[in-house]
């Protein structure tokens, strides 16, 4: 399918990978794209590995299956690197974005020779600085937008401001922190 971008998210239950994939779908839709955002359901429970997906295109999407050969992979929890084959099917023309502080040598070793681009971000540091607690999904959302160029930084920030106002209508005090987390993440994601 022309212009189709496929993203697979790996996280643990309760870290917000599913929510981030849905927020990305909404933001891409609001820039005029066709989208899909969906989790892969199984025995989800707090802390269990989960998978979520996005498809984003400038043309209608006719595929309705899981994603087996993603352009991008987002790893919300680096402890999954040793237990889940996060690079399975990942195109070498794409990239993997990992929430980690681990060394480049360690990452190359654990990614079993993946030859595509590898990006890292310390989502824990960013979320604790911006929100006072560990919520990795907001920084990871910004990181994948920056790496994939699905939309501009400004489009993401403008869309998320509106989305957060709606999502946190009863807790407006968290909007500013989430916006700060996005802004920091856009600056701090780096290629190794």
N, C-alpha and C positions, 0 to 999 in steps of 0.2 A: 504494500500500500504506500503510495507516494506521500512523502512528508510525515510519516508516522514515527513517533517517538515512543518507545516503551521503557518503562521504569519498574524495577522490582525493589520492594522495601523489605528488609529483614530487621526485626526487632524482637522485643519480648513483650508479652501481655502487660499492659499498664504503662508502657513508655510512650504511647501516642503515635506509633508508626501508621496505624490505620487512619487515625485522625489527620495526620500530616498528608497522607496520600489523598484524602478527600478534600482537604483545604487546597492542595495543589490543583486538583481537578476543578474545583470551583473558581480558583484564580485564573486558570488557563481558559476556562469557559468564558469568563468575563472579559478576556482579551480577544474573543471571537473565535476561539478554537473549538473543535469537537473533542470531547473528552470521555474517558472512562476512569473511574477510581473505585477499586473494590478490594476487599480482603479475601484471603483464602481461608475458609472456615474449617476448623478441626476442633480438637478438644482444648480451646483457648482457656487459659486461666492465667492469673497474675504470675508473671515471670516465665511462662512457657514461650518457646520460639513461635513467632507468627510471621506471616508473609502478607504483604499487600501489593497492589499493582496500580499503575497508571498507564493509560494510552492517551496520547495527545496528538492531534493532527489538524491540518488546515482543511481537510476534506472529511466527509462523513466516514465513520469507522464501522466496518461491517464484520469485524472479527469479534467473537464473543467466547473467549477461552482464557485460560491462564496464560501467562507470558513465559515462554521457554527460552527465548533468545533476546534478552533485554539489551537496550542500548546503554542503559545506566542501571547501577545497583546502588542502593543506599543502605548502609549498615548502621543502625541506630545503637547497637550494643556490640562492642568489639569482642566480648566473650563468645559470641557466636562464630567468630572466625575459625575456631578450632573444632566446632561441632557441626556446623552447617556449611555445605559447599556453596558459599555465596557467589562464586564466580561461574557456577554452572550455566553454560549457554551464553555468558556475557560476551558481547561482541568486543573485539580488540579495538574497534574504531570508536568505542564509547569510553566509559570510565566508571570507576567505583569510588564512592564517597563514604568515608568511614569516620565515625565518631570515636576518636582514639587519641592517646598521647604516646602510643607505642612507636618504636623506632622504624625507620624506613626499611632497614634490614629485616627486622622481625616481620613486617607486613609483607614484604616480597616473598619471604620464606613461607609464611602461612597461606598466602594466596596462590601457592603451588605454580609459580611461573607465569601468572597472568601477565600478558604483555601490553595491555592497554594502560591508560592513564589512571593514576591512583591519587586521590585527594583526601586530605584529612582535615578535621576540625575538632576542637575540644568543646563539644556541646555542653559538657558538664560545667566547665569554667564559665562559659557564656551564660548559661541559664541561671547558675547560682549568682553570678554578678548582676544580671538583669532582673531576675525574678525572685531571688532569695531562696530558691529551691531547685531541685533537679528535674527539669522537664526538657528532655533532649529533642522533642519533636519540632519545636519552633526553630531552633538553630539549624536542624537538619533540613527543614523545608527551604530555608534561605540558601543553604549550601547547594542543594540540588538545582535550584533555580539559577544560581550563579554559574555552576559548572556546565549545565545543559543549555543555558541561554534560551530557555523556553519562553521567557519574557524578560523585559528589562527590570533592573532593580526598582526603578520608580513604579512600574506597573505592579510589581509584587507588593511594595510598601503601601501604595494607594489602595489596592484591593484588600489587603489584609487589615488595614485600618478600619474599613467598613465591615469586614467580616468579623473582626474582634468586637466591634461595637455591638453587633447583633448577638454574637456568641456569648459575650460577657456582659449582657445588658444588666444583669443583677449583680455583677462584680466589676464595675467600671474601673476599679483601682488596679486591676491586673492588665489593662490594655496598654498602658505606658511601658510596663516591663516587657510585655511580649513584643511590642514594637522595637524596643531597645535590643532585645535578643535577635530579632531579624536583622537590624542594622549592623550589629557587631558581627554576626555570622557572615553577612555579605562581604565584610572586610577581612575576616580571619580564615576563611577556607583557603587551603594552600595545596599546591601540587607537590608531590614528592618525586 
